[in-house]
Amino acid sequence: MTGIAVKPEANNHAHMAKDGSLFFNTETGRMCETLREPVKVLKSLSEQAKNKQYKFKRLYRNLYNPEFYFLAYKNISKSQGSMTPGVDGKSLDGMSEKRINALIDSLKDFSYQPNPARRVYIEKKNSTKKRPLGIPSTEDKLVQEVARMILESIYEPTFSKSSHGFRPKRSCHTALQQIQTQFTGVTWFVEGDIHACFDSFDHHVLVDILRERIEDENFIALMWKMLKAGYMEQWVYNCTYSGTPQGSGVSPVLANIYLSKLDDFAESLKSSFDAGSDKGSTEYGRAASKLFYIRNRNRKYWDNWTEEERKAALKLQKQAVAKLHSVPSKEACNHNYKRLVYCRYADDFIVGVIGSRTDAEEIKEKFRIFLESSLHLEMSDTKTKITHSKDKARFLGYDITTSRHSALMYDKKHQLRKTHTGVIKLYAPRDKWQKKLLVYGALKIRYDADGNEVWNSTHRGSMVHMTDVEIVSTVNAEIRGMYNYYSIANNATVIKNFAFILEYSMYKTFGLKYHKSVQKIQRKYRINGLFCVPYETKSGPKLCEFYHDGFKRKSYPSGFDPDLLPPYVKYDNSNYLRTRIKRGICELCGCNTDDIRMHHIKALKSIEPDTAWNKIMLAKRRKTLAVCPDCYAKITQI
């Protein structure tokens, strides 16, 4: 509680406490509140957020806390794009405490205005089209990261368990795991797709959603500034009238806040749609009761029976088991039993329906109406499909279908059951890894006289200039990337075909580089049956081996309960960026200063040991160096 004046006492000093308590400031003659550690603040917000009726009122004051910006600085410095300058030409290089304090001052007097993002275009996955991306300035990245941490702490505890995109400890695999466990027995899939979702968010709707839990107009005004910052393209300013700024650190959590209303609608629709009970069939019940009676009778009289009576009893029991397995356990046409299940990843969602096609069409229409009326979003008619579960629905690059396999298999209790009937199966589509091979330039497809496809691996000219180790490492990374993503697919072993094409493409690339045949290349580099490239290190010679770990299907862990907060680390590491700035010692010349500036580089491999600072960074294997203003001026002048 700032602003409470008390009489100053002699030799009374301001002592900073870590718990947010009050202390007396002799300079101002006022009681002041100490700044709490960000981790404690975020955890407190998260605990309060569990009460959905709670309103957050004093959030903007957290933006006055320098410790939040040091934590944000640490988070964004790990990103590969942290050194990319915005429209102001600044990057993380030269970050200092004074720079952070100047940013806080602009937030205190409300003069802070986000710079427009620098618009660039990146290639879309498996497409010739390009996706727009905004690059914010460094100061804006810091403010966005602080806002993200605050918003994530408030909303993460209340987000739906059916939401998986842009959330801590959640991924495409957790979404697919939910589908495997909860979509069992569905008869229809509704593949939802929102047209230009992130570019179409209504700013007024988003702010109204934020106001439901946040009663701090200063914080709301900051959100408005971020949404309306605009972007620069070809040195021309463009306003933003809708959508969240792509490339902004706060955009993912804002998107989840916006689409959480869709998750809530799905929950309400489920509660009204679900009906009936999944009762077993009468015929199956009678067959099960008869088998139970026969088994009990056999156990009771077995010792008193003759050999012929035992054979007859076993024959009768086998007939009862066969009868039980031939009868469906559930009613085949139970029109009173209906269920709806829902899963969302970012702007893609899928709905599983146990019911008729008419039910699936009505659900699709209700989702369309809700998106248009409440969220002002348009559902794509061409991409939103209704698929029968016997066919394959496409979600997150996987083909999803319901097994119709009725074969008997032993379960964990060693009893014969139809363990695959109605079970969700995930498959790696052939066209996905085929397109990837074509993008890499490793595959050439031709057609024979009968019109059949003939696949041939081909050399990759773009890799000829690489070193031998780089070629093998690149191919290994491509194989591991594809396998890791499709490792939970029921047909995960199909990735071996992808690896086979890449392997022989690699051989042909080596052949092109050294003007040798594939056979000679294999003989040259094969050691103990493995393709290996030798290379030298400080510790001695080593071998870079081609991938040979197999393609066995992985079982994703069940019952995964993600943390509500990302693992924010406390400031107890001596090498931590904040500690090095606060220490006030130049790591280059050793002088003491209250104006430490952090020198950043993108990668250690991009520098040579030709300067004193480069030598220190290479020796410490560190991409940052805390230096004084004079040393920083020397570094930046070269």
Residue, then its C-alpha position, 0 to 999 in steps of 0.5 A: m500500500t503505497g502512499i501511507a505517510v509516517k514519521p521518519e525515524a533516524n537511521n531507518h533504512a528501507h529493507m526489501a522483503k521477499d513476501g510483499s510486506l510493507f517497509f519504510n522508505t526514508e527517502t520518500g517518507r512513505m510506507c511502500e510495498t515490496l515487490r514479490e518474486p514473479v514465481k510466487v505471484l504467478k502461483s498465487l494467481s493460479e490458485q485464485a483462478k480456480n475459483k471461477q467467480y473470482k475477479f482479478k483487479r490489480l494486475y497492471r501493477n505487476l508490470y512495474n516489477p523489474e523481476f518479471y522482466f528479468l524472467a521474461y528476458k530469460n524466457i525469450s532469450k532461449s528462442q532462436g528468433s530472439m536476435t531478430p530485430g523489429v521495426d526499431g532495429k533493436s534486438l536483445d543485444g545490449m539488454s541492461e537494467k536501465r533499458i528495463n527500467a526505462l520500459i517500466d517508466s513508460l508503462k507507469d506514465f501510460s506512454y508505452q505504445p507497442n511498435p508495429a510488428r515487422r511483417v515477414y512471410i514463411e513457407k507453409k508446411n507442404s505447400t507453396k503458399k506462405r504464412p504471414l508472421g509478425i516480428p515484434s520489437t524487443e521491448d514489446k517482446l518483454v511486455q508480451e511475455v510478462a502479459r503471457m505469464i499473467l494471463e496463462s496463470i489466470y486462465e490455464p487452471t480453468f481451460s478445458k481438458s479437451s483443449h491441447g494447443f499452445r498449453p504447457k505440457r500439452s501437444c498433438h500427442t496428448a490430443l491424439q491420446q484423448i481421441q484414442t481413449q475417449f472416442t471408442g465406439v463412435t459412429w461419426f466424426v465431424e472434422g471441424d475447421i475454422h476459416a482464417c481463425f487467428d486472423s478473424f478474432d473479433h477484438h471486441v469479443l476478445v476484450d469482453i471475454l477478458r473483462e469477465r475475469i479481469e477488472d483492471e482497465n489499465f491491463i485491458a487497455l494494454m491488451w487493446k494496445m497490443l491488438k491494435a499495434g498493426y504491422m509494417e510491410q514494405w515500410v508501409y504501416n497497416c492497421t489491424y482490425s481483427g485477429t491476434p498478432q501472429g508472432s506475438g508472444v501473447s497471441p497463443v494464450l489469447a487464442n486459447i482464451y477466445l476459443s475456450k468459449l467454443d470448448d464451453f459450448a461443446e461441453s454444454l452441447k454434450s450435456s444436452f445431447d448425451a442420452g440413454s445407457d449402453k446396455g448389454s444385449t439380452e441374448y448376450g446376457r443369457a449366453a454369459s449366464k449359461l457359461f457361468y452356470i456350466r463353469n461352476r458346475n464343472r468345478k463343483y463335480w469335476d472330482n466325482w466325474t468319470e473320464e467320459e463325463r469330464k469330456a462331455a462337460l468340457k465339450l459343453q463348456k466350449q460350446a457355451v464359450a463359442k456361443l458367447h463370442s458369437v453374440p454381440s455384447k451390446e445392442a446393435c441398434n440402440h437408438n436411445y443411446k447417444r454420446l458426444v465427445y470433443c477434442r481441440y488443438a488450436d483452431d482444429f477440432i474434431v467431434g465424435v458422435i454415437g448416433s445417426r448421421t442426422d445427429a452428426e449433421e445437426i451437431k455440425e450446424k449447431f457448431r457453425i451457428f455458435l461460431e458465427s453468432s457468438l465468436h464471429l468466426e466462419m466455419s469452412d464448409t469445404k474442410t468441415k466434413i462428416t465421416h463415418s467411423k469405418d472410413k478415415a478422418r484426418f486430424l493433426g496429420y493422422d488418419i483416425t478410424t474405428s476398428r471393425h476387427s472382431a477376432l478374439m484375442y487374450d486380454k490382460k486376464h488371459q481371457l478371450r475377448k473382442t479387444h479391437t471392436g470399436v477401438i480407435k486406430l491411428y494411422a500415419p497417412r502415406d501421402k504425408w511422408q510421401k509429400k515430405l520426401l518430395v519436398y526434400g527432393a529425395l524421391k522421384i516418381r515415375y510411371d511404368a507402361d501399365g500406369n503404376e507408380v514406381w518410386n526411386s530415390t534420387h540425390r539431393g544436390s542442395m546437400v553436396h556442399m555439406t560435410d559428410v557429418e552434416i549430411v548424415s546428421t541432417v538425414n538422421a534428424e529428418i528420419r527422427g522427426m518423422y518417426n517421433y511424430y508418428s511413433i504412436a500410430n498403429n502403423a508406426t513401422v511404415i516410417k521405415n519406408f520413409a527412412f529407406i528412401l532417405e537412406y538411398s538418397m543419402y548414398k546417391t548424394f555421397g556418390l554425386k559428391y565424390h563421383k562414385s557409385v552407391q556400392k563404392i560409397q557403402r563399402k567406404y563408409r560401412i563399419n561393422g554393418l553400420f554406415c558411419v562417418p568418422y570425424e575428429t573432436k577434442s577428445g579424439p576420433k568419433l563416428c557419426e552413425f546413420y539411424h538404426d534405432g528401429f521404428k517400433r510403435k510407442s505407447y503414449p503414457s496414460g493418465f497424463d496430468p500436465d502442470l498448470l504452470p510452466p516450470y519457471v525457475k527461481y533466480d538461484n543460478s549464478n549463471y543466470l542472466r539476471t544475476r550477471i546483470k545485477r552483479g555489476i562486474c564486466e566479464l571482459c575487463g573486470c571493472n565494476t559498473d551499475d550499467i551492465r549490458m548483455h552482448h548476445i550472439k545467435a550461435l557459437k558456431s557463427i564466431e571465430p576466436d579472433t577477439a577477446w570477447n569471442k574467445i571468452m564466449l567460446a571458452k565458456r560455451r555461452k552465447t551471452l557476455a555481460v560487459c560494461p558500456d565501454c566494452y560494449a561500445k568496442i564490441t559493437q563498433i567492429 
